[in-house]
Amino acid sequence: MASGSDAAVPLHQQQLALDIFKNAFSTHFNESLKEVIQEVKGRLYELDWDTAFGNERYLEAYALRWSPSRALHYIELFRRLSQHVDQKSLSRMPLRLNGRTTSFVYNVTCFGGGAGAEIVGLAGMMNCFRRSEDSLGKNQIDRCAIKLVDRADWSNVVQALERSLVNPPPLSNYASTAAKAKNTAFIPRDTFELSFHQQNLLDLSPTQLKPLLDNVDLVTLMFTLNELYTDSVPRTTELLLTLNTIMKKGALLLVVGSADDQRCSTVSIGKNKKPYPVQWLLDHTLRETAQNVSSNGEIGKWQQVTGYDSQWLRLSSELMYPIALEDMRHQMRLYRLV
């Protein structure tokens, strides 16, 4: 993880997050998995998204190979960026949690979030905030309600990860009484809600988008924007321009993408296929082009809260997982609707 006094998620917390994937797909780690991963890797290199995410074997292989590393990085990202959440804008519900009769709900919509990294990343953030010593847990986020939107059918992956998150991990038949007593779920069931929606974002009208974005506190596009732009620049632009007509004032938009592969950080436009940086297109669309009217009748504009063009998040070599883990060099933008 990134260095710094308040930066690192404790190693044992990271290992618990990795174990979510390992326990959810415990029967899938075999020799044939390596072959499937190579097939998926080839499709991804060719930017052939439809084939790479076109069948159950490929989806599970992707979730086992790429999602665990990203999930660990996302825990750190979500944890750090939570300091920008407006506590006053969070929903409240009459549920007794953490000694209070009213709980604060963090509503998140993840575009392209079916592969599981965002799920475990947000659950890991919540897990960190349950520790009183976490200095970034000052916001009282008691419950996280997540909508996952993806055009591939990740429903089996999502269900497997959800079961692994809210149920205690399996123990040996020879586990001691003390070990059994300490064996608890990664996150309490009543603090975490998931719903998966298999839909192509670029096909959705504003009316269809509204239930996915209504009262949302955070929308994420994690390693997804380039895929959308590759499919259609005009329709992706239209999608981005629609966000501020539906999302509430104060809501956040988080966009994360690769800073390694130029093909995944640029988009070719026009007859001459001139390459444009994805982050430049995004910023231009949100801050210069977006002049639509927001849902309360006023003009909603996006303001960049923070961001960077390149940063490394590194993982400890002490972490244990059946497949090699990867550091992540990425670029990030966080916007607020004002």
ZIFENRA-V57239 format. One record per helix or strand of 2 or more residues. SS is the DSSP state (a for helix, b for strand). FROM is the first residue (numbers start at 1). TO is the last residue. Records with the same first field share a line. If there is no record, write none. Layout:
SS=FROM-TO, FROM-TO
//
This chain:
a=11-24, 31-45, 49-52, 56-84, 87-89, 117-129, 155-166, 177-182, 189-191, 201-203, 206-213, 225-231, 233-246, 262-265, 278-289
b=91-93, 103-111, 143-150, 192-198, 218-222, 252-258, 266-269, 274-277, 302-313, 328-337
//
